C-alpha cells in the first residue's frame, strides 16, 4: 500500500525540524556549559585570591603577635635582671656591714 505524498512530506518535515531542534538544543547546551565553565574558573580565581589574602593577613597578624610577645618577654627578663642585680648589691652591702 503506497504512502500518501502528504504524509510522506509530513514525516520528512518532522524529521528535519526535529534534527534542527536537536542541533539548536545541542549548541545552546554547549554555549551554556562554556559560560558556566568560565564562571566557575572565575569563581575559583576569586577564591584563590581571597585565600591568599586571608593567609597573608593571618601571617602578618601572627608575626605582630610574636613580636609583641618577644618584646614583653624581653622587658620582663630585663626587669628581673635589674632586680636581681640590685638584690645582690644589697646582700653584699649587708654582709659588708656585718663584718
C-alpha positions as CSV (number, residue, x, y, z in Angstrom):
1,X,0.0,0.0,0.0
2,X,1.6,3.2,-1.1
3,X,2.1,6.0,1.5
4,X,0.2,9.2,0.6
5,X,2.6,12.0,-0.5
6,X,1.2,14.5,2.1
7,X,2.0,12.0,4.9
8,X,5.5,11.4,3.5
9,X,6.1,15.2,3.4
10,X,4.8,15.5,6.9
11,X,7.2,12.8,8.1
12,X,10.2,14.3,6.2
13,X,9.4,17.8,7.6
14,X,9.0,16.4,11.1
15,X,12.3,14.6,10.9
16,X,14.0,17.8,9.5
17,X,12.5,20.0,12.2
18,X,13.4,17.5,14.9
19,X,17.0,17.4,13.7
20,X,17.1,21.2,13.5
21,X,15.7,21.5,17.0
22,X,18.1,18.9,18.4
23,X,21.1,20.8,16.8
24,X,19.9,24.1,18.3
25,X,19.5,22.5,21.8
26,X,23.0,20.9,21.5
27,X,24.5,24.3,20.5
28,X,22.7,26.1,23.3
29,X,23.8,23.5,25.8
30,X,27.4,23.8,24.6
31,X,27.3,27.6,25.0
32,X,25.7,27.3,28.4
33,X,28.4,24.8,29.5
34,X,31.1,27.1,28.2
35,X,29.7,30.1,30.0
36,X,29.3,28.1,33.2
37,X,32.9,26.8,32.9
38,X,34.1,30.4,32.5
39,X,32.2,31.5,35.6
40,X,33.4,28.5,37.6
41,X,37.0,29.4,36.6
42,X,36.4,33.0,37.7
43,X,35.0,31.8,41.0
44,X,38.0,29.6,41.5
45,X,40.3,32.5,40.8
46,X,38.5,34.7,43.2
47,X,38.5,32.0,45.9
48,X,42.2,31.6,45.4
49,X,42.9,35.3,45.6
50,X,40.8,35.6,48.8
51,X,42.5,32.6,50.3
52,X,45.9,34.1,49.6
53,X,44.9,37.5,51.0
54,X,43.5,35.8,54.1
55,X,46.7,33.7,54.6
56,X,48.8,36.8,54.2
57,X,46.7,38.8,56.7
58,X,46.9,35.8,59.2
59,X,50.7,35.6,58.8
60,X,51.1,39.4,59.3
61,X,48.9,39.2,62.4
62,X,50.8,36.2,63.7
63,X,54.1,37.9,63.2
64,X,52.8,41.0,65.1
65,X,51.6,38.9,68.0
66,X,55.0,37.1,68.0
67,X,56.9,40.4,68.1
68,X,54.7,41.7,70.9
69,X,55.2,38.5,72.9
70,X,59.0,38.7,72.4
71,X,59.0,42.4,73.4
72,X,57.1,41.5,76.6
73,X,59.4,38.6,77.5
74,X,62.4,40.8,76.9
75,X,61.0,43.6,79.1
76,X,60.1,41.1,81.9
77,X,63.6,39.5,81.7
78,X,65.3,42.8,81.8
79,X,63.2,43.9,84.8
80,X,64.1,40.6,86.6
81,X,67.7,41.0,85.8
82,X,67.7,44.6,87.2
83,X,66.0,43.4,90.4
84,X,68.5,40.5,90.8
85,X,71.4,42.9,90.4
86,X,70.1,45.3,93.0
87,X,69.4,42.5,95.4
88,X,72.9,41.1,95.0
89,X,74.3,44.6,95.7
90,X,72.1,44.9,98.8
91,X,73.1,41.5,100.1
92,X,76.8,42.4,99.5
93,X,76.3,45.7,101.5
94,X,74.6,43.9,104.4
95,X,77.4,41.3,104.5
96,X,79.9,44.1,104.5
97,X,78.2,45.9,107.3
98,X,78.2,42.8,109.5
99,X,81.9,42.4,109.2
